[in-house]
Amino acid sequence: MSVTTHRTRPFSADQRLPELSEPVAVHKPEHAGELLAEFIRRYPKLMILTGAGVSTDSGIPDYRDGEGAWKRKQPVQHRDFMENFQTRQRYWGRSLIGWPVMRNATPNPAHYYIAELESRNHSSLVVTQNVDRLHQKADTRAVSDLHGRADEVLCMSCGYRCPRDEVHARCADLNPDYRQYQADTAPDGDADLEVDFSGFRLADCPLCSGILKPDVVFFGDYVPKQRVSSAIDTLKASDGLLVIGSSLMVYSGFRFCRYAKEFGKPVATLNLGRTRAEALADLKLNARIGETLEASLDQL
């Protein structure tokens, strides 16, 4: 089964995004790994951008299906979380179920294969859209948490910071009746729990009673400029960009594909399903991630 490779024209601001109506063939990992290995030989020092697809085999659900459409309701919005007390009750109430799943998750083979790419000097930086810290647990050293980290909590008033487990324990102690609930886990420490949260007691900042929020970039918020500019500088100095496990439907990740084309850098995507960068990628691999990375490393 063949994999399409192609060169693309520079991306212009008025270029329309690719249509997602045509079916995309799933490629065998052995062949996809061969093509990825050849890409890495030609462009040996890559910036790697990862998304939720890298962590699904660790038991952390993703947001979108193979066509890039939402699987569930969109996650909490930053403005709604900050302005709406009921939204914060619902968020932290559901977190009592969802957070332990993310906290206890362990790296899967894909995380270790990406760490091996770094150890072989093929990765200049892993920019991850995930907030689970699994790349760090797999011993990748150069990691930028583009959307922050879910294991720490920040006070939005005074800057107080603490491990999320502390807030989780306080919420559990304040709300013993909620320990009875069970629900399916959702992405990023959420859970599909629909109950009355009006009586849920929040754990506020112990220093100033301000709003506590996980140190992650919620939808509708902005990635810190320094985090973005540092990744762009790394991309400029790299031989190319490799996207793994991301549909790129969120602009904060997709922008790096646009920058890569602006800088004249090749782009490869490895994702089980479509990506927003169909028109930008020089190599498009629609294949299982772990098996493809394994096959690629075997050939390098």
Secondary structure, 3 states (H helix, E strand, C coil): CCCCECCCCCCCCCCCCCCCCCCCCCCCHHHHHHHHHHHHHHCCCEEEEECHHHCHHHCCCCCECCCCCECCCCCCEHHHHHHCHHHHHHHHHHHHHHHHHHHHCCCCHHHHHHHHHHHCCCEEEEEECCCCCHHHHCCCCCEEECCEEEEEEEECCCCCEEEHHHHHHHHHHHCHHHHHCCCCECHHHCECCCCCCCCCCCCCCCCCCCCEEEEECCECCCCCHHHHHHHHHHHHHCCEEEEECCCCCCHHHHHHHHHHHHCCCCEEEECCCCCCCCCCCCEEECCCHHHHHHHHHHHC
